[in-house]
Amino acid sequence: MWYYQQGSNRMGPIDEATIRGLLTSGQISIDTLVWTTGMSSWVPLQQSSLGAGLPTPPSAVPSYPMPVQGNQIAKDRVAYILLAVLLGFGVHNFFAGYTNRGLIQLLVSILTCGLGWFPMWIWGIVEACTVTKDANGVDFK
């Protein structure tokens, strides 16, 4: 037989099926203190033998921006935009760490003998207007 604490009141005795029913109906939670014969103290339901096999709630995901870790330094957005608008052949993507995109734009510009530069320049202007983070996910400053 089990006992549980609701507010300042200790309820019970009730059987295991009843306490699981209270949990399912939302009348108690996995943090509700429970006790049964043989236990030295009251513990949260999730830490008792009743808690075995219960789904654990998802951890809370912080809603604030994560701090910059390690040696990740925020890159300058103005420099990114100027490289995209003035050069237009992928240098801005190398600057921001997007090496694959930068390589594609550079190779198209070179291998077409400069004829592919104009479409790459347009692509660079679109990126200058839409990209706000570098390849590591760090916001431009």
C-alpha positions, -999 to +999 in steps of 0.1 A: +000+000+000+012+035-009+008+070+006+011+103-012+014+139-002-011+164-016-004+199-004+003+195+033-020+164+036-008+129+034-033+106+016-036+069+016-033+040+019-040+032-017-028+005-040-003+009-069-030+008-096-049+037-079-018+058-076-009+052-113-045+062-121-041+095-102-009+101-121-026+094-155-055+117-146-032+145-136-043+147-100-007+140-090+026+144-108+059+126-110+072+151-084+045+142-059+060+128-027+052+091-020+060+065+006+054+028+013+065+003+039+102-003+038+112+032+026+132+053+049+118+086+037+093+103+014+106+106-022+092+120-055+072+094-073+097+094-102+124+082-078+104+054-063+097+019-076+065+033-090+085+056-112+101+027-131+089+027-166+072+061-164+080+085-193+103+113-182+093+148-191+113+166-218+140+189-205+133+226-208+149+242-238+162+277-230+144+304-249+174+328-246+202+330-271+231+306-263+264+323-254+293+322-278+315+293-269+352+288-274+370+310-299+340+317-320+341+354-327+312+373-342+320+385-377+312+419-390+279+421-410+291+453-428+322+435-441+301+406-452+277+428-471+305+449-487+323+417-499+291+404-514+281+436-532+315+448-543+331+415-553+302+391-559+321+359-566+319+342-532+345+359-511+318+369-486+309+332-481+345+323-473+346+352-448+315+338-431+327+302-432+303+289-459+332+274-479+311+252-502+289+281-513+320+303-517+338+277-538+308+272-561+305+309-567+342+313-573+345+283-596+314+294-617+328+329-620+363+317-631+354+286-652+329+306-673+356+332-681+338+358-662+304+352-679+290+336-647+301+365-625+268+384-629+245+356-617+269+350-588+269+387-580+230+386-579+232+355-557+257+374-534+233+404-531+205+381-521+227+365-495+238+399-482+201+407-476+191+374-461+221+358-442+224+370-406+246+342-391+279+327-400+284+290-407+288+283-369+254+299-362+269+330-345+250+362-353+269+388-372+278+419-351 
